[in-house]
Amino acid sequence: MTSAVRNTQPDQVDRAALDALCAALRGEDLRISAALVGTARQHDMHLVLGLERPALAQDDVVGAGLTAALREAAMADLFRERELRRLLELLATAGVDALLLKGAGLAYTVYPAPHVRPRGDLDLLIARTDLESADQALAAGGWLRAIEQDNAWVTTQRHYVLNGMPSFAEQLDLHWNIAIPRVFADAVVFEELASRAVTITALGPHARTLSAPDALFLACLHRVAHHQDAADLLWLWDIHLLASGLSDRERAFFISLANAGSMRGVCARGLELAFARFATASAPALIEALGPVPGAPEEPSASFLRGGMRQIDLLQADLSVVGGWRARLAVIGAHLFPNARYMRSMYPHWPAAALPLTYLDRIVRGAPKWFRGPGG
C-alpha cells in the first residue's frame, strides 16, 4: 500500500481524495479521517461535512476537530449577522432596496444553518439608480470604499470594508448587475429579481434574496462568467442544493430563464458538474431540457465555457455585445484611462504633475498581461 501511494502522481492523489470527499458528501458509508477533513478544508466543505456526517468521524480527535470548527464558525457568524442586519437597516432607511446574492443568501435559504456556508464576501444587488444613495448611506455607516476602477463600462460593482472590522468579517461587494462581463450582465436584471425575491425572516424585515430558480440561474452563471468554468466544489454544492429543492414549476421557470438569457449551455454545464460530483437527482432531466437546439446559433456565452480566456478575449467578448462604435470606444477608453484617484493610488510616489505619464506607464507595462492566459 505504501509503495502504491508513493508511485502515484500528485494529481491522482488529489483526485482520489476529492472523490472520497464527494462520496462522503453524497452520503456513502465512508469513515471521515483527518486526511479527508483536510481535503474538505481545502475546498471549504469541512463545515458541511462536520454538520451532515458527524457520526462517521474516524476517531474522537477528528470528531472534536469538526465540532470545534463548527463552533468557531457559528461564533463568527453571530458578528456577521449582527452587522448584516445593521447594514440592511442602513440601506432601507436610505430608501435602497437590496437583495442578498450568492453565499449570503444561500446560507439562509438552502443550507441547514447559515454558518455552514463559508463566505468571505457579502454580495448585495441594488438598482443602478440607487448606487449613489447606497454609497452615501454606507459611508455614513462606517463602510470604507476601496480605491478602484469605477467606470460602468469596466465594472458593475463597488467594494467596501467596515472600518475596524475583525479579520473574520466580510467585505461588501455592492453590485448593480449580476456579473461584470457584458455577455452575462443583463441576462436578468435587478427589477425582475426583486419582483420574485423571497424574505429571509431570520434577518429582519429588510432582508430579501433571490427566489430558488433565480439563485440557481445565478449560481450557474457566476462560476462561468467570473471563473471560466472552474469546478469549485462549494459552488457545485450550491447548485446541487438549489437544484435538489426545486418544485416542478420552479424547474420550468429555471429553464425559461436559461432560454431567455441565452444561457442554456452555461446552466447545463453547472448541472453536469454537480451531478458528476454529487449525483443530483433532478439534474439529468434539467440537463436534457437544456440540450442544444438543432439549427440554433451558438450562444454568446459559449466562449467562456471553453476556458483559457485572456484579458484581450474578455474585452473582445464585451465589445461583441456593445452596440455602436461610440460605445466600443468608450469601453476601450475606460480600460485604458481609469479615474485619477485610482491612478494616484497605484503610483503613490509619482508627483501630481506626472499623472499623464502614469497612464502611459500603466499601458506599456500592462499590455503583455492582456495576451497571457489565465495564471500567466
C-alpha positions as CSV (number, residue, x, y, z in Angstrom):
1,M,0.0,0.0,0.0
2,T,2.8,2.4,0.9
3,S,4.6,1.9,-2.4
4,A,1.3,2.4,-4.3
5,V,0.8,5.8,-2.8
6,R,4.5,6.7,-3.3
7,N,4.3,5.9,-7.0
8,T,1.0,7.7,-7.5
9,Q,1.2,11.1,-9.2
10,P,0.2,14.1,-7.1
11,D,-2.8,14.9,-9.3
12,Q,-4.0,11.4,-8.9
13,V,-3.7,11.6,-5.2
14,D,-5.7,14.8,-5.2
15,R,-8.3,13.3,-7.4
16,A,-8.7,10.3,-5.2
17,A,-9.0,12.5,-2.1
18,L,-11.6,14.7,-3.9
19,D,-13.5,11.6,-5.0
20,A,-13.6,10.3,-1.4
21,L,-14.8,13.7,-0.1
22,C,-17.6,13.8,-2.7
23,A,-18.6,10.2,-1.8
24,A,-18.9,11.2,1.9
25,L,-21.0,14.3,1.0
26,R,-23.2,12.1,-1.2
27,G,-24.0,10.1,2.0
28,E,-21.9,7.0,1.3
29,D,-20.8,5.0,4.3
30,L,-17.3,6.3,4.4
31,R,-15.2,6.9,7.6
32,I,-14.2,10.5,7.9
33,S,-10.4,10.6,8.6
34,A,-8.2,13.6,9.4
35,A,-6.9,13.5,5.8
36,L,-10.5,13.7,4.4
37,V,-11.2,16.6,6.7
38,G,-8.0,18.3,5.3
39,T,-9.3,17.8,1.8
40,A,-12.7,19.2,2.8
41,R,-11.0,22.3,4.3
42,Q,-9.1,22.9,1.1
43,H,-12.5,23.1,-0.7
44,D,-14.4,25.0,2.0
45,M,-16.5,21.9,2.6
46,H,-15.4,20.9,6.1
47,L,-18.4,22.6,7.8
48,V,-20.9,20.9,5.6
49,L,-19.1,17.6,6.3
50,G,-19.0,18.2,10.0
51,L,-22.7,19.0,10.2
52,E,-24.0,16.4,7.9
53,R,-21.7,13.4,8.7
54,P,-20.5,13.8,12.3
55,A,-21.2,10.2,13.3
56,L,-18.8,8.9,10.7
57,A,-15.7,10.6,12.2
58,Q,-12.9,8.1,12.3
59,D,-11.9,8.9,16.0
60,D,-12.6,11.3,18.8
61,V,-9.8,13.7,17.6
62,V,-11.4,14.0,14.2
63,G,-14.9,14.5,15.6
64,A,-13.7,17.1,18.1
65,G,-11.9,19.0,15.4
66,L,-15.1,19.2,13.3
67,T,-17.1,20.2,16.3
68,A,-14.6,22.9,17.1
69,A,-14.7,24.2,13.5
70,L,-18.5,24.4,13.6
71,R,-18.5,26.2,16.9
72,E,-15.9,28.7,15.7
73,A,-17.9,29.4,12.5
74,A,-21.1,29.8,14.5
75,M,-19.5,32.4,16.8
76,A,-18.1,34.4,13.9
77,D,-21.5,34.2,12.2
78,L,-23.1,35.9,15.2
79,F,-21.0,39.0,14.4
80,R,-21.6,38.8,10.7
81,E,-25.3,38.5,11.2
82,R,-25.4,41.5,13.5
83,E,-23.6,43.6,11.0
84,L,-25.7,42.3,8.2
85,R,-28.9,43.4,10.0
86,R,-27.4,46.8,10.6
87,L,-26.3,47.1,7.0
88,L,-29.7,46.2,5.6
89,E,-31.4,48.6,8.0
90,L,-29.0,51.4,7.0
91,L,-29.8,50.9,3.3
92,A,-33.5,50.6,3.9
93,T,-33.5,53.8,5.8
94,A,-31.9,55.5,2.8
95,G,-34.6,54.1,0.5
96,V,-32.3,51.5,-1.1
97,D,-33.8,48.1,-1.9
98,A,-31.1,45.5,-1.7
99,L,-31.1,41.7,-2.4
100,L,-28.6,39.3,-0.8
101,L,-26.7,37.4,-3.5
102,K,-24.8,34.1,-3.7
103,G,-23.4,32.7,-0.5
104,A,-25.0,35.3,1.9
105,G,-28.5,34.5,0.5
106,L,-28.0,30.8,0.2
107,A,-26.7,30.5,3.7
108,Y,-30.2,31.4,5.0
109,T,-32.2,29.5,2.4
110,V,-30.8,26.2,1.3
111,Y,-28.2,25.4,4.0
112,P,-29.2,23.8,7.3
113,A,-27.5,26.6,9.2
114,P,-26.1,30.0,8.0
115,H,-22.6,29.4,9.4
116,V,-22.1,26.2,7.5
117,R,-21.8,28.2,4.2
118,P,-18.3,29.7,4.2
119,R,-18.1,33.1,2.6
120,G,-15.6,35.9,2.6
121,D,-17.6,38.5,0.7
122,L,-21.1,39.8,1.3
123,D,-22.7,40.3,-2.0
124,L,-25.7,42.7,-2.4
125,L,-27.5,43.6,-5.6
126,I,-29.2,47.0,-5.9
127,A,-30.7,49.1,-8.8
128,R,-28.2,51.2,-10.7
129,T,-30.3,54.3,-9.9
130,D,-29.7,53.7,-6.2
131,L,-26.0,53.5,-6.4
132,E,-25.1,56.9,-5.1
133,S,-27.7,56.8,-2.4
134,A,-26.3,53.5,-1.2
135,D,-22.8,54.9,-1.4
136,Q,-23.7,57.8,0.9
137,A,-25.5,55.6,3.3
138,L,-22.6,53.2,3.6
139,A,-20.1,56.0,4.1
140,A,-22.3,57.3,7.0
141,G,-22.4,53.8,8.5
142,G,-18.7,53.4,8.6
143,W,-18.1,51.4,5.4
144,L,-15.0,52.5,3.6
145,R,-15.0,52.2,-0.2
146,A,-12.0,50.7,-1.9
147,I,-10.0,52.8,-4.4
148,E,-10.6,51.0,-7.6
149,Q,-11.8,51.2,-11.2
150,D,-15.3,52.7,-11.1
151,N,-16.3,53.2,-14.7
152,A,-19.5,51.4,-15.5
153,W,-18.1,50.2,-18.8
154,V,-15.4,48.3,-16.9
155,T,-17.2,47.1,-13.7
156,T,-20.6,46.6,-12.3
157,Q,-19.7,46.6,-8.6
158,R,-18.0,48.5,-5.8
159,H,-16.2,47.1,-2.8
160,Y,-16.3,48.3,0.8
161,V,-14.9,47.2,4.2
162,L,-16.3,48.1,7.6
163,N,-14.0,50.4,9.5
164,G,-12.3,48.5,12.3
165,M,-13.9,45.2,11.4
166,P,-12.2,41.9,12.6
167,S,-10.4,39.6,10.3
168,F,-13.2,37.1,10.0
169,A,-15.8,39.8,8.9
170,E,-16.9,40.0,5.3
171,Q,-16.1,42.7,2.9
172,L,-19.1,44.1,1.0
173,D,-19.4,43.8,-2.8
174,L,-22.2,46.1,-4.0
175,H,-23.5,45.0,-7.4
176,W,-25.9,46.7,-9.8
177,N,-25.7,43.9,-12.4
178,I,-25.4,40.2,-11.8
179,A,-22.0,39.9,-13.5
180,I,-19.2,42.1,-14.9
181,P,-18.7,40.5,-18.4
182,R,-21.3,42.2,-20.5
183,V,-22.3,38.9,-22.1
184,F,-23.8,38.0,-18.7
185,A,-24.5,41.3,-17.1
186,D,-28.1,41.8,-18.3
187,A,-29.2,38.1,-18.5
188,V,-31.6,39.0,-15.7
189,V,-31.9,42.5,-14.2
190,F,-32.5,43.8,-10.7
191,E,-36.1,44.7,-11.2
192,E,-37.0,41.2,-12.4
193,L,-35.1,39.6,-9.5
194,A,-36.7,41.9,-6.9
195,S,-40.2,41.1,-8.2
196,R,-39.6,37.5,-7.4
197,A,-37.4,37.8,-4.3
198,V,-38.1,35.9,-1.1
199,T,-37.9,37.3,2.5
200,I,-35.3,36.0,5.0
201,T,-37.3,36.3,8.2
202,A,-34.3,35.4,10.4
203,L,-32.6,38.6,9.3
204,G,-35.5,41.0,9.9
205,P,-37.9,42.9,7.7
206,H,-35.4,44.3,5.1
207,A,-33.7,41.0,4.2
208,R,-34.6,39.5,0.9
209,T,-32.8,37.2,-1.5
210,L,-33.3,35.6,-4.9
211,S,-36.0,33.0,-5.5
212,A,-34.7,29.5,-5.9
213,P,-34.8,29.4,-9.7
214,D,-33.1,32.8,-9.9
215,A,-30.5,31.7,-7.4
216,L,-29.8,28.6,-9.4
217,F,-29.5,30.6,-12.6
218,L,-27.0,33.0,-10.9
219,A,-25.0,30.1,-9.4
220,C,-24.6,28.5,-12.8
221,L,-23.6,31.9,-14.4
222,H,-21.2,33.1,-11.7
223,R,-18.8,30.2,-11.9
224,V,-18.5,30.7,-15.7
225,A,-18.7,34.4,-16.0
226,H,-16.1,35.2,-13.4
227,H,-14.1,32.0,-13.1
228,Q,-14.1,30.4,-16.5
229,D,-15.9,27.2,-15.7
230,A,-13.8,26.5,-12.6
231,A,-15.2,23.3,-10.9
232,D,-15.1,24.8,-7.4
233,L,-16.7,22.2,-5.1
234,L,-18.5,24.7,-2.9
235,W,-20.2,26.4,-5.9
236,L,-21.2,23.0,-7.2
237,W,-22.7,22.1,-3.8
238,D,-24.7,25.3,-4.0
239,I,-26.0,24.2,-7.4
240,H,-26.7,20.7,-6.0
241,L,-28.7,22.0,-3.1
242,L,-30.7,24.5,-5.2
243,A,-31.5,22.1,-8.0
244,S,-32.5,19.4,-5.5
245,G,-35.0,21.7,-3.8
246,L,-36.9,23.0,-6.9
247,S,-40.5,22.2,-7.5
248,D,-41.8,21.2,-10.9
249,R,-43.0,24.8,-11.5
250,E,-39.6,26.2,-10.4
251,R,-37.7,23.8,-12.7
252,A,-39.8,25.0,-15.6
253,F,-39.1,28.6,-14.7
254,F,-35.4,28.0,-14.4
255,I,-35.4,26.5,-17.9
256,S,-37.2,29.6,-19.2
257,L,-34.6,31.8,-17.6
258,A,-31.8,29.9,-19.4
259,N,-33.7,30.2,-22.7
260,A,-34.4,33.9,-22.3
261,G,-30.9,34.7,-21.3
262,S,-29.2,32.5,-24.0
263,M,-27.5,30.6,-21.1
264,R,-28.7,27.1,-21.9
265,G,-25.1,25.8,-22.2
266,V,-23.8,27.6,-19.1
267,C,-26.7,26.3,-17.0
268,A,-26.4,22.7,-18.3
269,R,-22.6,22.8,-17.6
270,G,-23.1,23.7,-13.9
271,L,-25.7,20.9,-13.5
272,E,-23.5,18.4,-15.3
273,L,-20.6,19.1,-12.9
274,A,-22.9,19.0,-9.8
275,F,-24.3,15.7,-11.0
276,A,-20.9,14.2,-11.6
277,R,-19.8,15.1,-8.0
278,F,-23.0,14.7,-6.0
279,A,-25.4,12.6,-8.1
280,T,-28.0,15.4,-8.0
281,A,-31.3,13.6,-8.6
282,S,-33.0,16.4,-10.6
283,A,-30.0,17.2,-12.7
284,P,-30.4,14.8,-15.7
285,A,-33.9,16.0,-16.6
286,L,-32.8,19.6,-16.4
287,I,-29.7,18.9,-18.5
288,E,-31.8,17.1,-21.1
289,A,-34.2,20.1,-21.3
290,L,-31.2,22.5,-21.7
291,G,-29.6,20.5,-24.5
292,P,-28.6,22.0,-27.8
293,V,-31.4,23.3,-30.1
294,P,-30.9,22.0,-33.6
295,G,-30.1,24.8,-36.0
296,A,-29.8,27.4,-33.3
297,P,-26.7,29.7,-33.4
298,E,-24.0,29.3,-30.8
299,E,-24.8,31.2,-27.6
300,P,-22.6,34.3,-26.9
301,S,-21.6,32.8,-23.6
302,A,-20.2,29.6,-25.1
303,S,-16.7,31.0,-25.4
304,F,-16.5,31.3,-21.7
305,L,-17.1,27.5,-21.4
306,R,-14.0,26.7,-23.4
307,G,-11.8,28.3,-20.8
308,G,-8.3,29.8,-21.2
309,M,-9.7,33.3,-22.0
310,R,-7.1,36.1,-21.9
311,Q,-8.0,39.6,-20.9
312,I,-8.0,40.6,-24.5
313,D,-10.5,37.8,-25.2
314,L,-12.7,39.1,-22.3
315,L,-12.5,42.6,-23.8
316,Q,-13.5,41.3,-27.3
317,A,-16.4,39.5,-25.7
318,D,-17.6,42.7,-24.2
319,L,-17.2,44.6,-27.4
320,S,-19.1,42.0,-29.3
321,V,-22.3,42.7,-27.4
322,V,-21.9,46.5,-27.2
323,G,-23.8,48.3,-29.9
324,G,-22.2,51.0,-32.0
325,W,-18.6,52.2,-32.4
326,R,-19.0,55.1,-29.9
327,A,-19.9,52.6,-27.2
328,R,-17.0,50.3,-28.2
329,L,-14.6,53.2,-28.0
330,A,-16.0,54.1,-24.6
331,V,-15.3,50.6,-23.3
332,I,-11.7,50.7,-24.6
333,G,-11.2,54.2,-23.2
334,A,-12.5,53.1,-19.8
335,H,-9.9,50.3,-19.6
336,L,-7.0,52.5,-20.7
337,F,-7.8,55.6,-18.6
338,P,-9.1,54.8,-15.1
339,N,-10.1,57.6,-12.8
340,A,-7.3,59.9,-11.5
341,R,-7.8,58.8,-7.8
342,Y,-7.2,55.2,-8.7
343,M,-4.1,56.1,-10.7
344,R,-2.7,58.1,-7.8
345,S,-3.2,55.2,-5.5
346,M,-1.3,52.9,-8.0
347,Y,1.6,55.5,-8.3
348,P,1.8,56.9,-4.8
349,H,5.4,58.2,-5.2
350,W,4.9,59.9,-8.5
351,P,4.3,63.7,-8.4
352,A,0.9,65.0,-9.3
353,A,2.3,66.7,-12.4
354,A,3.3,63.3,-13.7
355,L,-0.2,61.9,-13.7
356,P,-0.4,61.7,-17.6
357,L,2.8,59.7,-17.6
358,T,1.3,57.2,-15.1
359,Y,-1.3,56.3,-17.8
360,L,1.5,55.8,-20.3
361,D,3.5,53.6,-17.9
362,R,0.4,51.6,-17.0
363,I,-0.4,50.9,-20.6
364,V,3.1,49.9,-21.6
365,R,3.7,47.7,-18.5
366,G,0.2,46.2,-18.6
367,A,-0.1,45.4,-22.3
368,P,1.6,42.0,-22.1
369,K,-0.8,40.8,-19.4
370,W,-3.7,41.2,-21.8
371,F,-2.3,38.5,-24.1
372,R,-1.4,35.9,-21.4
373,G,-3.7,33.1,-20.5
374,P,-5.2,32.7,-17.0
375,G,-2.5,32.5,-14.4
376,G,0.2,33.6,-16.9
